Amino acid sequence: MNLYKSRDISEKLFGSDKTFLGNRSFRVASSQAAEAKIFIQFIALIIRARIYTLLRKRKAEMPGKPNYLSVPSALKELEKIELIRQPNGNYKLDHAVTATQKVILGAFGLDEEY
């Protein structure tokens, strides 16, 4: 039963490839370019699956069910974090990390210092 469920999840992931990775049409000039695009999309699916797993695990640990722990919401929230490069070559946060962003970073084992 577990094998069947994992197969179903894999099929759904590859099926959703068409929606969040834009795989409706390849728009490439050669078969080598198509293979490269498929490989990159496969790596992106692996990364997205890992993000989904970590966020789902964090969501299960929390008392409520926050809606910002979905993959699209979490990525949109993390895009708001901005770093500014200083003249000495170091980077500094443009503004403080919010509590929501701290929860999301915590799901990945990171904190604002990292």
N, C-alpha and C positions, 0 to 999 in steps of 0.2 A: 504494500500500500504506500509506504514512504517513497519507494522508487517511482511509482506511478505519479504521485503528487509532485515530486521533483521534476519529472518529465513534463508535466502540465505547466509548471512554473517556467521552465526553459522555453517551451513553445510560446507562452504568453510574452516572454521577454523578446524573443525574436520577432513575434508578431507586432509588438509595440515599437520595434525598431523603425517601422515605417512612419510612426507619428512623431517621436521625439528626436530622431536623428535625421529626418528628412530623406529617407531612402525610397521615396516614391519613384524617382527616376535617377539613373546613374549620371548622365550627362558627362561622359568621359570619352576620350578619343581613342583609347586603346584598351586591350584586355588587361595589360599590365596595370594601367591606371585603375581599372575596375577592381582588380584584385587588391590593390593597395587601399582603395576606398573601403572595401569589405573588411579588410584586416583592421583598419582604424576604427570602423564601426563596431567590430567585435570587441576590441579593447575598450571602447567607450561603454559597451554593454556590461562588460565585467566591472568597470569602475562604478557605473550606475547601480548595479546590483549590490555592490559592496556598500555604497552610500545608503541604499534602501535598507539593507540589513542592519546597519549600525543605527540608523534613525528609528527603525521599528523596535529595536532592542531598547533604546533610550526611552521611547514612548511607553513601552510596557513597564518600565521602572518608575514612571511618573504617576502621581495619584490621579491627575486629570488626563484627558486625551487632547493635548494641544494640537491645533491644526497646522502649526508652522513646522511640524516635523515630517512633512511629506517632502519628497525629493525636489519638486519644482519650487515649493515655498522656501525650503532651506537654502537652496542655491540662490534664489532671488534675495534672500535676507543676507547671505554672506557676500553677495556682490556689492553691498553697501559699505563694506569695510574698505577704507582707502588708506594707502600708505603714501607718504610724501618723501621723496629722496632729498636729503639735506646736502648742502655743499661739500661736506666731508665724506660723502658716499654712504652714510648710514641712512636707514629708513625709519620714519616715525609715523605713528598713527595720526591721521588727519583729525579724527574725533574719537571719543571713547567708544568702546565696544558695549553694545546694549546687553541687557539681561537675556533677551531672546537669542542673540548671537552667541552669548556665553554658553547657553544650554546646547545649542547646535554644535559648537566647537567641542564641548564636553563629550558629546556623542562620539566624536572622532578621537578622543583622548588628547585634545589640545586645550590650551587655555590662552588668554589674551596675551600673556607674556611671550608665548611661543611665536 
